[in-house]
Amino acid sequence: MNIPADLKYTKDHEWIKIDGNSMIIGITDFAAKELGDIVFVEVDTVGDEVASGDVFGSIEAVKTVSDLFMPVTGTIDEFNESLEDSPESINDSAYDAWLVKATIADGADLSELLDADAYKEIIGA
């Protein structure tokens, strides 16, 4: 199972790449495998500030739809529009097929984010 050490993770199986006050958010390889064939991604919160733990979109696989939860309070700046035509790219390479780019809110709490080792414990890897 691919779990890059340079990323942060959530218990909801999202990965986060932080660069200053910016972050890129995607779902983990584990989540992509659990969901199965991904057929649709919806994010209608571009431009909105979304609180940590709140839903910022959804991801649909052949048999299920799952909410996407904001890992850190921030403003959604950009949705990866390439997912509109090829959502299955998440299954192919979960760490390259990012979902959104966001700006972290001033004073946002990053303490709930997990490092790679802590995430491995959660998924039993």
N, CA, C and O atoms as CSV, one atom per row, in Angstrom:
chain,resi,resn,atom,element,x,y,z
A,1,MET,N,N,0.860,-1.182,0.000
A,1,MET,CA,C,0.000,0.000,0.000
A,1,MET,C,C,0.898,1.234,0.000
A,1,MET,O,O,1.829,1.338,0.798
A,2,ASN,N,N,0.610,2.155,-0.893
A,2,ASN,CA,C,1.392,3.371,-1.048
A,2,ASN,C,C,0.895,4.438,-0.071
A,2,ASN,O,O,-0.250,4.880,-0.157
A,3,ILE,N,N,1.774,4.852,0.869
A,3,ILE,CA,C,1.446,5.897,1.837
A,3,ILE,C,C,2.651,6.833,1.932
A,3,ILE,O,O,3.515,6.638,2.787
A,4,PRO,N,N,2.720,7.844,1.068
A,4,PRO,CA,C,3.881,8.738,1.051
A,4,PRO,C,C,4.130,9.415,2.398
A,4,PRO,O,O,3.203,9.921,3.032
A,5,ALA,N,N,5.384,9.417,2.822
A,5,ALA,CA,C,5.763,9.975,4.120
A,5,ALA,C,C,5.701,11.496,4.155
A,5,ALA,O,O,5.632,12.079,5.237
A,6,ASP,N,N,5.723,12.152,2.998
A,6,ASP,CA,C,5.758,13.614,2.982
A,6,ASP,C,C,4.372,14.260,3.043
A,6,ASP,O,O,4.263,15.485,2.983
A,7,LEU,N,N,3.316,13.455,3.161
A,7,LEU,CA,C,1.952,13.979,3.231
A,7,LEU,C,C,1.386,13.825,4.636
A,7,LEU,O,O,1.928,13.084,5.456
A,8,LYS,N,N,0.298,14.528,4.905
A,8,LYS,CA,C,-0.490,14.351,6.127
A,8,LYS,C,C,-1.765,13.612,5.737
A,8,LYS,O,O,-2.134,13.574,4.563
A,9,TYR,N,N,-2.432,13.027,6.725
A,9,TYR,CA,C,-3.602,12.186,6.473
A,9,TYR,C,C,-4.700,12.457,7.496
A,9,TYR,O,O,-4.460,13.046,8.550
A,10,THR,N,N,-5.918,12.010,7.157
A,10,THR,CA,C,-7.027,12.100,8.102
A,10,THR,C,C,-7.591,10.707,8.343
A,10,THR,O,O,-7.320,9.768,7.595
A,11,LYS,N,N,-8.371,10.599,9.392
A,11,LYS,CA,C,-9.057,9.341,9.689
A,11,LYS,C,C,-10.123,9.039,8.641
A,11,LYS,O,O,-10.602,7.909,8.542
A,12,ASP,N,N,-10.496,10.062,7.854
A,12,ASP,CA,C,-11.481,9.898,6.780
A,12,ASP,C,C,-10.824,9.516,5.457
A,12,ASP,O,O,-11.466,9.543,4.407
A,13,HIS,N,N,-9.537,9.158,5.514
A,13,HIS,CA,C,-8.787,8.636,4.350
A,13,HIS,C,C,-8.530,9.674,3.269
A,13,HIS,O,O,-8.598,9.381,2.075
A,14,GLU,N,N,-8.239,10.877,3.703
A,14,GLU,CA,C,-7.815,11.921,2.780
A,14,GLU,C,C,-6.342,12.215,3.012
A,14,GLU,O,O,-5.841,12.097,4.131
A,15,TRP,N,N,-5.655,12.598,1.944
A,15,TRP,CA,C,-4.269,13.041,2.097
A,15,TRP,C,C,-4.230,14.546,1.889
A,15,TRP,O,O,-5.052,15.116,1.171
A,16,ILE,N,N,-3.249,15.180,2.539
A,16,ILE,CA,C,-3.107,16.623,2.476
A,16,ILE,C,C,-1.638,16.957,2.266
A,16,ILE,O,O,-0.775,16.476,3.001
A,17,LYS,N,N,-1.359,17.765,1.281
A,17,LYS,CA,C,-0.009,18.286,1.072
A,17,LYS,C,C,-0.052,19.758,1.435
A,17,LYS,O,O,-0.758,20.541,0.800
A,18,ILE,N,N,0.708,20.134,2.463
A,18,ILE,CA,C,0.701,21.502,2.961
A,18,ILE,C,C,1.958,22.223,2.487
A,18,ILE,O,O,3.068,21.697,2.569
A,19,ASP,N,N,1.753,23.441,1.987
A,19,ASP,CA,C,2.855,24.295,1.558
A,19,ASP,C,C,2.521,25.705,2.038
A,19,ASP,O,O,1.755,26.422,1.394
A,20,GLY,N,N,3.100,26.096,3.170
A,20,GLY,CA,C,2.768,27.391,3.765
A,20,GLY,C,C,1.327,27.408,4.221
A,20,GLY,O,O,0.924,26.596,5.054
A,21,ASN,N,N,0.530,28.352,3.666
A,21,ASN,CA,C,-0.888,28.397,4.045
A,21,ASN,C,C,-1.779,27.791,2.957
A,21,ASN,O,O,-2.994,27.992,2.954
A,22,SER,N,N,-1.162,27.049,2.035
A,22,SER,CA,C,-1.921,26.371,0.979
A,22,SER,C,C,-1.917,24.867,1.221
A,22,SER,O,O,-0.991,24.318,1.818
A,23,MET,N,N,-2.963,24.221,0.747
A,23,MET,CA,C,-3.001,22.759,0.841
A,23,MET,C,C,-3.669,22.180,-0.394
A,23,MET,O,O,-4.541,22.791,-1.012
A,24,ILE,N,N,-3.228,20.988,-0.724
A,24,ILE,CA,C,-3.834,20.192,-1.780
A,24,ILE,C,C,-4.428,18.979,-1.086
A,24,ILE,O,O,-3.785,18.371,-0.230
A,25,ILE,N,N,-5.659,18.623,-1.454
A,25,ILE,CA,C,-6.380,17.534,-0.789
A,25,ILE,C,C,-6.782,16.485,-1.816
A,25,ILE,O,O,-7.234,16.812,-2.914
A,26,GLY,N,N,-6.612,15.223,-1.446
A,26,GLY,CA,C,-7.055,14.107,-2.267
A,26,GLY,C,C,-7.486,12.962,-1.374
A,26,GLY,O,O,-7.476,13.089,-0.150
A,27,ILE,N,N,-7.862,11.848,-1.972
A,27,ILE,CA,C,-8.167,10.669,-1.161
A,27,ILE,C,C,-7.004,9.688,-1.291
A,27,ILE,O,O,-6.292,9.674,-2.295
A,28,THR,N,N,-6.831,8.885,-0.273
A,28,THR,CA,C,-5.700,7.957,-0.230
A,28,THR,C,C,-5.908,6.765,-1.158
A,28,THR,O,O,-7.018,6.476,-1.603
A,29,ASP,N,N,-4.821,6.103,-1.424
A,29,ASP,CA,C,-4.837,4.874,-2.209
A,29,ASP,C,C,-5.757,3.843,-1.546
A,29,ASP,O,O,-6.498,3.133,-2.226
A,30,PHE,N,N,-5.699,3.770,-0.222
A,30,PHE,CA,C,-6.563,2.854,0.530
A,30,PHE,C,C,-8.032,3.166,0.257
A,30,PHE,O,O,-8.819,2.259,-0.016
A,31,ALA,N,N,-8.406,4.449,0.330
A,31,ALA,CA,C,-9.798,4.849,0.086
A,31,ALA,C,C,-10.228,4.532,-1.332
A,31,ALA,O,O,-11.339,4.051,-1.555
A,32,ALA,N,N,-9.353,4.798,-2.293
A,32,ALA,CA,C,-9.686,4.523,-3.697
A,32,ALA,C,C,-9.945,3.033,-3.908
A,32,ALA,O,O,-10.868,2.654,-4.629
A,33,LYS,N,N,-9.128,2.192,-3.276
A,33,LYS,CA,C,-9.322,0.739,-3.403
A,33,LYS,C,C,-10.617,0.292,-2.725
A,33,LYS,O,O,-11.336,-0.558,-3.250
A,34,GLU,N,N,-10.909,0.866,-1.562
A,34,GLU,CA,C,-12.131,0.519,-0.840
A,34,GLU,C,C,-13.385,0.943,-1.610
A,34,GLU,O,O,-14.382,0.221,-1.617
A,35,LEU,N,N,-13.337,2.108,-2.254
A,35,LEU,CA,C,-14.496,2.591,-3.003
A,35,LEU,C,C,-14.742,1.777,-4.266
A,35,LEU,O,O,-15.888,1.581,-4.672
A,36,GLY,N,N,-13.673,1.308,-4.880
A,36,GLY,CA,C,-13.812,0.612,-6.159
A,36,GLY,C,C,-13.786,1.611,-7.297
A,36,GLY,O,O,-13.184,2.678,-7.177
A,37,ASP,N,N,-14.431,1.276,-8.395
A,37,ASP,CA,C,-14.380,2.109,-9.590
A,37,ASP,C,C,-15.088,3.450,-9.371
A,37,ASP,O,O,-16.307,3.508,-9.214
A,38,ILE,N,N,-14.298,4.518,-9.364
A,38,ILE,CA,C,-14.836,5.866,-9.147
A,38,ILE,C,C,-15.380,6.395,-10.467
A,38,ILE,O,O,-14.705,6.361,-11.496
A,39,VAL,N,N,-16.633,6.889,-10.414
A,39,VAL,CA,C,-17.305,7.327,-11.642
A,39,VAL,C,C,-17.660,8.813,-11.655
A,39,VAL,O,O,-17.996,9.354,-12.708
A,40,PHE,N,N,-17.592,9.485,-10.494
A,40,PHE,CA,C,-17.995,10.887,-10.455
A,40,PHE,C,C,-17.445,11.546,-9.197
A,40,PHE,O,O,-17.430,10.943,-8.123
A,41,VAL,N,N,-16.993,12.788,-9.340
A,41,VAL,CA,C,-16.568,13.598,-8.200
A,41,VAL,C,C,-17.287,14.928,-8.289
A,41,VAL,O,O,-17.298,15.563,-9.344
A,42,GLU,N,N,-17.895,15.359,-7.180
A,42,GLU,CA,C,-18.602,16.629,-7.156
A,42,GLU,C,C,-18.062,17.507,-6.039
A,42,GLU,O,O,-17.994,17.092,-4.882
A,43,VAL,N,N,-17.684,18.713,-6.397
A,43,VAL,CA,C,-17.268,19.723,-5.426
A,43,VAL,C,C,-17.957,21.018,-5.832
A,43,VAL,O,O,-17.643,21.603,-6.868
A,44,ASP,N,N,-18.906,21.461,-4.999
A,44,ASP,CA,C,-19.639,22.691,-5.320
A,44,ASP,C,C,-19.340,23.789,-4.299
A,44,ASP,O,O,-20.140,24.704,-4.105
A,45,THR,N,N,-18.173,23.685,-3.647
A,45,THR,CA,C,-17.819,24.629,-2.599
A,45,THR,C,C,-16.659,25.550,-2.984
A,45,THR,O,O,-16.103,26.227,-2.120
A,46,VAL,N,N,-16.287,25.586,-4.265
A,46,VAL,CA,C,-15.193,26.466,-4.689
A,46,VAL,C,C,-15.556,27.909,-4.349
A,46,VAL,O,O,-16.636,28.393,-4.687
A,47,GLY,N,N,-14.630,28.582,-3.676
A,47,GLY,CA,C,-14.862,29.955,-3.234
A,47,GLY,C,C,-15.402,30.053,-1.823
A,47,GLY,O,O,-15.441,31.144,-1.253
A,48,ASP,N,N,-15.818,28.938,-1.249
A,48,ASP,CA,C,-16.399,28.925,0.097
A,48,ASP,C,C,-15.359,28.570,1.146
A,48,ASP,O,O,-14.441,27.790,0.893
A,49,GLU,N,N,-15.519,29.162,2.342
A,49,GLU,CA,C,-14.736,28.693,3.482
A,49,GLU,C,C,-15.505,27.529,4.095
A,49,GLU,O,O,-16.700,27.629,4.371
A,50,VAL,N,N,-14.795,26.427,4.300
A,50,VAL,CA,C,-15.406,25.211,4.827
A,50,VAL,C,C,-14.692,24.860,6.128
A,50,VAL,O,O,-13.463,24.807,6.172
A,51,ALA,N,N,-15.457,24.623,7.178
A,51,ALA,CA,C,-14.888,24.303,8.487
A,51,ALA,C,C,-14.345,22.879,8.510
A,51,ALA,O,O,-14.844,21.993,7.815
A,52,SER,N,N,-13.338,22.685,9.305
A,52,SER,CA,C,-12.770,21.357,9.491
A,52,SER,C,C,-13.865,20.366,9.881
A,52,SER,O,O,-14.645,20.624,10.798
A,53,GLY,N,N,-13.920,19.240,9.184
A,53,GLY,CA,C,-14.912,18.210,9.472
A,53,GLY,C,C,-16.202,18.347,8.681
A,53,GLY,O,O,-17.003,17.413,8.640
A,54,ASP,N,N,-16.417,19.509,8.047
A,54,ASP,CA,C,-17.625,19.696,7.248
A,54,ASP,C,C,-17.437,19.095,5.851
A,54,ASP,O,O,-16.307,18.917,5.395
A,55,VAL,N,N,-18.528,18.789,5.189
A,55,VAL,CA,C,-18.505,18.196,3.853
A,55,VAL,C,C,-18.189,19.278,2.817
A,55,VAL,O,O,-18.815,20.338,2.804
A,56,PHE,N,N,-17.209,18.997,1.946
A,56,PHE,CA,C,-16.909,19.948,0.873
A,56,PHE,C,C,-17.237,19.392,-0.504
A,56,PHE,O,O,-17.109,20.101,-1.502
A,57,GLY,N,N,-17.661,18.123,-0.574
A,57,GLY,CA,C,-18.012,17.512,-1.843
A,57,GLY,C,C,-18.355,16.054,-1.642
A,57,GLY,O,O,-18.527,15.587,-0.516
A,58,SER,N,N,-18.453,15.335,-2.760
A,58,SER,CA,C,-18.742,13.904,-2.679
A,58,SER,C,C,-18.013,13.175,-3.799
A,58,SER,O,O,-17.632,13.755,-4.816
A,59,ILE,N,N,-17.839,11.891,-3.569
A,59,ILE,CA,C,-17.186,11.042,-4.556
A,59,ILE,C,C,-18.069,9.811,-4.740
A,59,ILE,O,O,-18.484,9.175,-3.771
A,60,GLU,N,N,-18.345,9.491,-5.999
A,60,GLU,CA,C,-19.264,8.406,-6.306
A,60,GLU,C,C,-18.516,7.270,-6.994
A,60,GLU,O,O,-17.792,7.471,-7.969
A,61,ALA,N,N,-18.713,6.083,-6.459
A,61,ALA,CA,C,-18.189,4.873,-7.084
A,61,ALA,C,C,-19.378,4.082,-7.619
A,61,ALA,O,O,-20.525,4.482,-7.426
A,62,VAL,N,N,-19.116,2.976,-8.281
A,62,VAL,CA,C,-20.178,2.193,-8.900
A,62,VAL,C,C,-21.263,1.814,-7.886
A,62,VAL,O,O,-22.450,1.823,-8.212
A,63,LYS,N,N,-20.850,1.481,-6.652
A,63,LYS,CA,C,-21.822,0.967,-5.685
A,63,LYS,C,C,-22.124,1.900,-4.520
A,63,LYS,O,O,-22.979,1.572,-3.697
A,64,THR,N,N,-21.457,3.052,-4.414
A,64,THR,CA,C,-21.652,3.896,-3.241
A,64,THR,C,C,-21.307,5.346,-3.541
A,64,THR,O,O,-20.618,5.652,-4.514
A,65,VAL,N,N,-21.798,6.228,-2.686
A,65,VAL,CA,C,-21.419,7.645,-2.712
A,65,VAL,C,C,-20.881,7.981,-1.328
A,65,VAL,O,O,-21.497,7.635,-0.320
A,66,SER,N,N,-19.743,8.650,-1.275
A,66,SER,CA,C,-19.136,9.030,-0.001
A,66,SER,C,C,-18.925,10.533,0.043
A,66,SER,O,O,-18.562,11.155,-0.955
A,67,ASP,N,N,-19.159,11.107,1.221
A,67,ASP,CA,C,-18.879,12.518,1.426
A,67,ASP,C,C,-17.380,12.736,1.531
A,67,ASP,O,O,-16.636,11.849,1.948
A,68,LEU,N,N,-16.949,13.929,1.145
A,68,LEU,CA,C,-15.567,14.361,1.303
A,68,LEU,C,C,-15.548,15.392,2.427
A,68,LEU,O,O,-16.278,16.381,2.378
A,69,PHE,N,N,-14.713,15.161,3.438
A,69,PHE,CA,C,-14.687,16.015,4.616
A,69,PHE,C,C,-13.448,16.910,4.609
A,69,PHE,O,O,-12.340,16.456,4.323
A,70,MET,N,N,-13.650,18.170,4.923
A,70,MET,CA,C,-12.558,19.142,4.965
A,70,MET,C,C,-11.629,18.791,6.132
A,70,MET,O,O,-12.072,18.725,7.279
A,71,PRO,N,N,-10.348,18.566,5.844
A,71,PRO,CA,C,-9.424,18.170,6.908
A,71,PRO,C,C,-9.003,19.318,7.817
A,71,PRO,O,O,-8.702,19.105,8.992
A,72,VAL,N,N,-8.982,20.533,7.279
A,72,VAL,CA,C,-8.552,21.725,8.009
A,72,VAL,C,C,-9.415,22.881,7.518
A,72,VAL,O,O,-9.672,22.994,6.319
A,73,THR,N,N,-9.861,23.734,8.424
A,73,THR,CA,C,-10.673,24.877,8.010
A,73,THR,C,C,-9.922,25.712,6.976
A,73,THR,O,O,-8.760,26.072,7.166
A,74,GLY,N,N,-10.614,26.007,5.884
A,74,GLY,CA,C,-9.990,26.796,4.834
A,74,GLY,C,C,-10.962,27.089,3.702
A,74,GLY,O,O,-12.110,26.645,3.714
A,75,THR,N,N,-10.481,27.842,2.733
A,75,THR,CA,C,-11.280,28.227,1.580
A,75,THR,C,C,-10.886,27.377,0.380
A,75,THR,O,O,-9.708,27.278,0.036
A,76,ILE,N,N,-11.875,26.770,-0.251
A,76,ILE,CA,C,-11.638,25.968,-1.448
A,76,ILE,C,C,-11.354,26.926,-2.602
A,76,ILE,O,O,-12.206,27.734,-2.971
A,77,ASP,N,N,-10.145,26.829,-3.172
A,77,ASP,CA,C,-9.732,27.734,-4.240
A,77,ASP,C,C,-9.939,27.143,-5.630
A,77,ASP,O,O,-10.247,27.864,-6.579
A,78,GLU,N,N,-9.770,25.832,-5.743
A,78,GLU,CA,C,-9.785,25.223,-7.075
A,78,GLU,C,C,-10.182,23.754,-6.987
A,78,GLU,O,O,-9.759,23.034,-6.082
A,79,PHE,N,N,-10.996,23.329,-7.935
A,79,PHE,CA,C,-11.363,21.933,-8.102
A,79,PHE,C,C,-10.569,21.378,-9.284
A,79,PHE,O,O,-10.393,22.069,-10.287
A,80,ASN,N,N,-10.101,20.173,-9.178
A,80,ASN,CA,C,-9.353,19.523,-10.259
A,80,ASN,C,C,-10.340,19.145,-11.365
A,80,ASN,O,O,-10.939,18.071,-11.332
A,81,GLU,N,N,-10.499,20.028,-12.332
A,81,GLU,CA,C,-11.506,19.838,-13.377
A,81,GLU,C,C,-11.228,18.640,-14.279
A,81,GLU,O,O,-12.134,18.174,-14.970
A,82,SER,N,N,-10.009,18.136,-14.288
A,82,SER,CA,C,-9.724,16.942,-15.095
A,82,SER,C,C,-10.512,15.736,-14.582
A,82,SER,O,O,-10.712,14.766,-15.313
A,83,LEU,N,N,-10.958,15.797,-13.326
A,83,LEU,CA,C,-11.753,14.691,-12.766
A,83,LEU,C,C,-13.155,14.633,-13.354
A,83,LEU,O,O,-13.823,13.603,-13.263
A,84,GLU,N,N,-13.605,15.729,-13.958
A,84,GLU,CA,C,-14.929,15.712,-14.604
A,84,GLU,C,C,-14.945,14.735,-15.773
A,84,GLU,O,O,-15.942,14.050,-15.996
A,85,ASP,N,N,-13.843,14.669,-16.521
A,85,ASP,CA,C,-13.754,13.777,-17.677
A,85,ASP,C,C,-13.160,12.421,-17.338
A,85,ASP,O,O,-13.443,11.433,-18.015
A,86,SER,N,N,-12.340,12.363,-16.297
A,86,SER,CA,C,-11.690,11.088,-15.975
A,86,SER,C,C,-11.562,10.872,-14.460
A,86,SER,O,O,-10.459,10.864,-13.914
A,87,PRO,N,N,-12.722,10.696,-13.789
A,87,PRO,CA,C,-12.677,10.454,-12.337
A,87,PRO,C,C,-11.930,9.173,-11.982
A,87,PRO,O,O,-11.421,9.037,-10.869
A,88,GLU,N,N,-11.862,8.231,-12.928
A,88,GLU,CA,C,-11.168,6.968,-12.681
A,88,GLU,C,C,-9.663,7.161,-12.498
A,88,GLU,O,O,-8.968,6.243,-12.063
A,89,SER,N,N,-9.159,8.352,-12.829
A,89,SER,CA,C,-7.732,8.618,-12.616
A,89,SER,C,C,-7.376,8.530,-11.132
A,89,SER,O,O,-6.217,8.299,-10.789
A,90,ILE,N,N,-8.356,8.712,-10.255
A,90,ILE,CA,C,-8.115,8.538,-8.814
A,90,ILE,C,C,-7.770,7.085,-8.531
A,90,ILE,O,O,-6.864,6.810,-7.745
A,91,ASN,N,N,-8.477,6.153,-9.155
A,91,ASN,CA,C,-8.168,4.730,-8.976
A,91,ASN,C,C,-6.784,4.404,-9.524
A,91,ASN,O,O,-6.065,3.579,-8.960
A,92,ASP,N,N,-6.412,5.055,-10.629
A,92,ASP,CA,C,-5.125,4.781,-11.263
A,92,ASP,C,C,-3.955,5.302,-10.444
A,92,ASP,O,O,-2.921,4.641,-10.348
A,93,SER,N,N,-4.110,6.483,-9.852
A,93,SER,CA,C,-3.011,7.113,-9.115
A,93,SER,C,C,-3.578,8.123,-8.119
A,93,SER,O,O,-3.649,9.318,-8.404
A,94,ALA,N,N,-3.976,7.633,-6.963
A,94,ALA,CA,C,-4.677,8.457,-5.973
A,94,ALA,C,C,-3.866,9.667,-5.510
A,94,ALA,O,O,-4.443,10.695,-5.156
A,95,TYR,N,N,-2.542,9.559,-5.508
A,95,TYR,CA,C,-1.735,10.668,-4.998
A,95,TYR,C,C,-1.371,11.689,-6.071
A,95,TYR,O,O,-0.778,12.722,-5.762
A,96,ASP,N,N,-1.713,11.416,-7.311
A,96,ASP,CA,C,-1.532,12.389,-8.385
A,96,ASP,C,C,-2.853,13.075,-8.732
A,96,ASP,O,O,-2.857,14.220,-9.184
A,97,ALA,N,N,-3.960,12.386,-8.525
A,97,ALA,CA,C,-5.290,12.909,-8.888
A,97,ALA,C,C,-5.888,13.662,-7.696
A,97,ALA,O,O,-6.806,13.173,-7.037
A,98,TRP,N,N,-5.361,14.842,-7.436
A,98,TRP,CA,C,-5.851,15.653,-6.326
A,98,TRP,C,C,-7.293,16.104,-6.591
A,98,TRP,O,O,-7.741,16.167,-7.736
A,99,LEU,N,N,-8.000,16.410,-5.511
A,99,LEU,CA,C,-9.395,16.845,-5.618
A,99,LEU,C,C,-9.517,18.359,-5.644
A,99,LEU,O,O,-10.097,18.931,-6.567
A,100,VAL,N,N,-8.962,19.009,-4.612
A,100,VAL,CA,C,-9.063,20.470,-4.507
A,100,VAL,C,C,-7.763,21.069,-3.988
A,100,VAL,O,O,-6.943,20.403,-3.356
A,101,LYS,N,N,-7.616,22.349,-4.283
A,101,LYS,CA,C,-6.579,23.171,-3.678
A,101,LYS,C,C,-7.307,24.180,-2.803
A,101,LYS,O,O,-8.366,24.686,-3.173
A,102,ALA,N,N,-6.727,24.472,-1.635
A,102,ALA,CA,C,-7.397,25.347,-0.685
A,102,ALA,C,C,-6.384,26.197,0.069
A,102,ALA,O,O,-5.197,25.876,0.128
A,103,THR,N,N,-6.884,27.292,0.645
A,103,THR,CA,C,-6.079,28.153,1.500
A,103,THR,C,C,-6.491,27.882,2.938
A,103,THR,O,O,-7.672,27.935,3.281
A,104,ILE,N,N,-5.511,27.594,3.766
A,104,ILE,CA,C,-5.764,27.300,5.173
A,104,ILE,C,C,-6.153,28.592,5.891
A,104,ILE,O,O,-5.495,29.619,5.727
A,105,ALA,N,N,-7.221,28.540,6.684
A,105,ALA,CA,C,-7.687,29.702,7.437
A,105,ALA,C,C,-6.674,30.064,8.523
A,105,ALA,O,O,-6.011,29.191,9.084
A,106,ASP,N,N,-6.563,31.369,8.814
A,106,ASP,CA,C,-5.696,31.809,9.904
A,106,ASP,C,C,-6.132,31.137,11.198
A,106,ASP,O,O,-7.319,31.117,11.525
A,107,GLY,N,N,-5.179,30.592,11.926
A,107,GLY,CA,C,-5.473,29.956,13.204
A,107,GLY,C,C,-6.079,28.568,13.096
A,107,GLY,O,O,-6.505,28.007,14.106
A,108,ALA,N,N,-6.128,27.997,11.897
A,108,ALA,CA,C,-6.709,26.656,11.720
A,108,ALA,C,C,-5.895,25.634,12.511
A,108,ALA,O,O,-4.674,25.747,12.621
A,109,ASP,N,N,-6.575,24.653,13.049
A,109,ASP,CA,C,-5.967,23.614,13.866
A,109,ASP,C,C,-5.486,22.472,12.977
A,109,ASP,O,O,-6.287,21.797,12.331
A,110,LEU,N,N,-4.179,22.262,12.951
A,110,LEU,CA,C,-3.596,21.179,12.167
A,110,LEU,C,C,-3.284,19.954,13.021
A,110,LEU,O,O,-2.762,18.960,12.514
A,111,SER,N,N,-3.599,20.018,14.304
A,111,SER,CA,C,-3.190,18.962,15.233
A,111,SER,C,C,-3.881,17.624,15.000
A,111,SER,O,O,-3.382,16.591,15.447
A,112,GLU,N,N,-5.021,17.622,14.309
A,112,GLU,CA,C,-5.740,16.370,14.055
A,112,GLU,C,C,-5.176,15.591,12.865
A,112,GLU,O,O,-5.526,14.429,12.658
A,113,LEU,N,N,-4.305,16.230,12.086
A,113,LEU,CA,C,-3.728,15.557,10.926
A,113,LEU,C,C,-2.732,14.496,11.378
A,113,LEU,O,O,-2.020,14.665,12.367
A,114,LEU,N,N,-2.703,13.405,10.634
A,114,LEU,CA,C,-1.857,12.264,10.975
A,114,LEU,C,C,-0.628,12.223,10.081
A,114,LEU,O,O,-0.672,12.647,8.927
A,115,ASP,N,N,0.469,11.707,10.625
A,115,ASP,CA,C,1.616,11.438,9.756
A,115,ASP,C,C,1.418,10.051,9.141
A,115,ASP,O,O,0.463,9.350,9.477
A,116,ALA,N,N,2.312,9.664,8.250
A,116,ALA,CA,C,2.158,8.405,7.515
A,116,ALA,C,C,2.098,7.205,8.456
A,116,ALA,O,O,1.299,6.294,8.241
A,117,ASP,N,N,2.932,7.192,9.497
A,117,ASP,CA,C,2.949,6.056,10.422
A,117,ASP,C,C,1.628,5.923,11.177
A,117,ASP,O,O,1.113,4.816,11.342
A,118,ALA,N,N,1.081,7.046,11.632
A,118,ALA,CA,C,-0.203,7.009,12.350
A,118,ALA,C,C,-1.322,6.552,11.414
A,118,ALA,O,O,-2.212,5.812,11.831
A,119,TYR,N,N,-1.283,6.984,10.158
A,119,TYR,CA,C,-2.303,6.557,9.204
A,119,TYR,C,C,-2.179,5.061,8.918
A,119,TYR,O,O,-3.189,4.367,8.798
A,120,LYS,N,N,-0.963,4.570,8.809
A,120,LYS,CA,C,-0.745,3.127,8.588
A,120,LYS,C,C,-1.373,2.307,9.713
A,120,LYS,O,O,-1.944,1.244,9.469
A,121,GLU,N,N,-1.264,2.806,10.951
A,121,GLU,CA,C,-1.876,2.097,12.088
A,121,GLU,C,C,-3.390,2.025,11.936
A,121,GLU,O,O,-3.997,0.994,12.228
A,122,ILE,N,N,-4.001,3.118,11.478
A,122,ILE,CA,C,-5.467,3.161,11.349
A,122,ILE,C,C,-5.950,2.131,10.325
A,122,ILE,O,O,-6.966,1.469,10.540
A,123,ILE,N,N,-5.225,1.997,9.215
A,123,ILE,CA,C,-5.689,1.087,8.159
A,123,ILE,C,C,-5.083,-0.320,8.295
A,123,ILE,O,O,-5.389,-1.211,7.504
A,124,GLY,N,N,-4.234,-0.505,9.293
A,124,GLY,CA,C,-3.653,-1.821,9.519
A,124,GLY,C,C,-2.606,-2.209,8.493
A,124,GLY,O,O,-2.455,-3.383,8.155
A,125,ALA,N,N,-1.887,-1.217,8.003
A,125,ALA,CA,C,-0.845,-1.498,6.984
A,125,ALA,C,C,0.506,-1.740,7.651
A,125,ALA,O,O,1.497,-1.990,6.965
